[in-house]
Amino acid sequence: MTALPDADYIRDAEQNGIYSPDPVKCPVCGKRCEEIYLDITREVVGCNCCMKAVDAYEWFENMKEE
């Protein structure tokens, strides 16, 4: 199996020490994150660090019990 060649920016970073990506931080919690979540109006509501996905049916049943 042959390895894929590095992208140009990776080779440049290794050779010249130029590439230093800024980490993406959530505007809500301030943590470094991989995904940003938007509401229907495209407002940021959180990220994969500060939000949790739950099953809609389970959530609805729990709300009825409270």
CNS distance restraints for C-alpha pairs under 8 A (distance, minus, plus):
assign (resid   6 and name CA) (resid  10 and name CA) 6.09 0.50 0.50
assign (resid   6 and name CA) (resid  11 and name CA) 6.42 0.50 0.50
assign (resid   7 and name CA) (resid  11 and name CA) 6.54 0.50 0.50
assign (resid   8 and name CA) (resid  12 and name CA) 6.14 0.50 0.50
assign (resid   9 and name CA) (resid  13 and name CA) 6.07 0.50 0.50
assign (resid   9 and name CA) (resid  19 and name CA) 6.84 0.50 0.50
assign (resid  10 and name CA) (resid  14 and name CA) 6.23 0.50 0.50
assign (resid  10 and name CA) (resid  19 and name CA) 7.35 0.50 0.50
assign (resid  11 and name CA) (resid  15 and name CA) 6.12 0.50 0.50
assign (resid  12 and name CA) (resid  16 and name CA) 5.57 0.50 0.50
assign (resid  12 and name CA) (resid  17 and name CA) 7.02 0.50 0.50
assign (resid  12 and name CA) (resid  18 and name CA) 6.80 0.50 0.50
assign (resid  12 and name CA) (resid  19 and name CA) 7.19 0.50 0.50
assign (resid  13 and name CA) (resid  17 and name CA) 4.43 0.50 0.50
assign (resid  13 and name CA) (resid  18 and name CA) 4.93 0.50 0.50
assign (resid  13 and name CA) (resid  19 and name CA) 4.72 0.50 0.50
assign (resid  13 and name CA) (resid  20 and name CA) 7.80 0.50 0.50
assign (resid  23 and name CA) (resid  32 and name CA) 6.30 0.50 0.50
assign (resid  23 and name CA) (resid  33 and name CA) 7.95 0.50 0.50
assign (resid  24 and name CA) (resid  32 and name CA) 5.61 0.50 0.50
assign (resid  24 and name CA) (resid  33 and name CA) 6.04 0.50 0.50
assign (resid  24 and name CA) (resid  34 and name CA) 7.33 0.50 0.50
assign (resid  25 and name CA) (resid  30 and name CA) 5.38 0.50 0.50
assign (resid  25 and name CA) (resid  31 and name CA) 5.23 0.50 0.50
assign (resid  25 and name CA) (resid  32 and name CA) 4.30 0.50 0.50
assign (resid  25 and name CA) (resid  33 and name CA) 5.75 0.50 0.50
assign (resid  26 and name CA) (resid  30 and name CA) 4.76 0.50 0.50
assign (resid  26 and name CA) (resid  31 and name CA) 5.58 0.50 0.50
assign (resid  26 and name CA) (resid  32 and name CA) 6.41 0.50 0.50
assign (resid  26 and name CA) (resid  33 and name CA) 6.36 0.50 0.50
assign (resid  26 and name CA) (resid  36 and name CA) 6.83 0.50 0.50
assign (resid  26 and name CA) (resid  46 and name CA) 6.62 0.50 0.50
assign (resid  26 and name CA) (resid  47 and name CA) 6.06 0.50 0.50
assign (resid  27 and name CA) (resid  44 and name CA) 7.54 0.50 0.50
assign (resid  27 and name CA) (resid  46 and name CA) 7.41 0.50 0.50
assign (resid  28 and name CA) (resid  44 and name CA) 7.60 0.50 0.50
assign (resid  28 and name CA) (resid  45 and name CA) 6.94 0.50 0.50
assign (resid  28 and name CA) (resid  46 and name CA) 5.58 0.50 0.50
assign (resid  28 and name CA) (resid  47 and name CA) 7.80 0.50 0.50
assign (resid  29 and name CA) (resid  46 and name CA) 7.19 0.50 0.50
assign (resid  29 and name CA) (resid  50 and name CA) 6.50 0.50 0.50
assign (resid  31 and name CA) (resid  49 and name CA) 7.08 0.50 0.50
assign (resid  33 and name CA) (resid  47 and name CA) 6.54 0.50 0.50
assign (resid  33 and name CA) (resid  48 and name CA) 6.41 0.50 0.50
assign (resid  33 and name CA) (resid  49 and name CA) 6.46 0.50 0.50
assign (resid  34 and name CA) (resid  47 and name CA) 7.63 0.50 0.50
assign (resid  34 and name CA) (resid  48 and name CA) 6.75 0.50 0.50
assign (resid  35 and name CA) (resid  47 and name CA) 5.52 0.50 0.50
assign (resid  35 and name CA) (resid  48 and name CA) 5.53 0.50 0.50
assign (resid  36 and name CA) (resid  44 and name CA) 7.00 0.50 0.50
assign (resid  36 and name CA) (resid  45 and name CA) 7.89 0.50 0.50
assign (resid  36 and name CA) (resid  46 and name CA) 6.04 0.50 0.50
assign (resid  36 and name CA) (resid  47 and name CA) 4.37 0.50 0.50
assign (resid  36 and name CA) (resid  48 and name CA) 6.72 0.50 0.50
assign (resid  37 and name CA) (resid  44 and name CA) 5.87 0.50 0.50
assign (resid  37 and name CA) (resid  45 and name CA) 5.78 0.50 0.50
assign (resid  37 and name CA) (resid  46 and name CA) 5.37 0.50 0.50
assign (resid  37 and name CA) (resid  47 and name CA) 5.40 0.50 0.50
assign (resid  37 and name CA) (resid  48 and name CA) 7.65 0.50 0.50
assign (resid  38 and name CA) (resid  42 and name CA) 5.04 0.50 0.50
assign (resid  38 and name CA) (resid  43 and name CA) 5.25 0.50 0.50
assign (resid  38 and name CA) (resid  44 and name CA) 4.47 0.50 0.50
assign (resid  38 and name CA) (resid  45 and name CA) 5.50 0.50 0.50
assign (resid  38 and name CA) (resid  46 and name CA) 7.32 0.50 0.50
assign (resid  39 and name CA) (resid  43 and name CA) 5.50 0.50 0.50
assign (resid  39 and name CA) (resid  44 and name CA) 6.55 0.50 0.50
assign (resid  39 and name CA) (resid  45 and name CA) 6.40 0.50 0.50
assign (resid  46 and name CA) (resid  50 and name CA) 5.99 0.50 0.50
assign (resid  46 and name CA) (resid  51 and name CA) 5.99 0.50 0.50
assign (resid  47 and name CA) (resid  51 and name CA) 5.83 0.50 0.50
assign (resid  48 and name CA) (resid  52 and name CA) 7.21 0.50 0.50
assign (resid  54 and name CA) (resid  58 and name CA) 7.62 0.50 0.50
assign (resid  54 and name CA) (resid  59 and name CA) 6.87 0.50 0.50
assign (resid  55 and name CA) (resid  59 and name CA) 6.17 0.50 0.50
assign (resid  56 and name CA) (resid  60 and name CA) 6.09 0.50 0.50
assign (resid  57 and name CA) (resid  61 and name CA) 6.20 0.50 0.50
assign (resid  58 and name CA) (resid  62 and name CA) 6.17 0.50 0.50
assign (resid  59 and name CA) (resid  63 and name CA) 6.20 0.50 0.50
assign (resid  60 and name CA) (resid  64 and name CA) 6.33 0.50 0.50
assign (resid  61 and name CA) (resid  65 and name CA) 6.47 0.50 0.50
assign (resid  62 and name CA) (resid  66 and name CA) 6.53 0.50 0.50
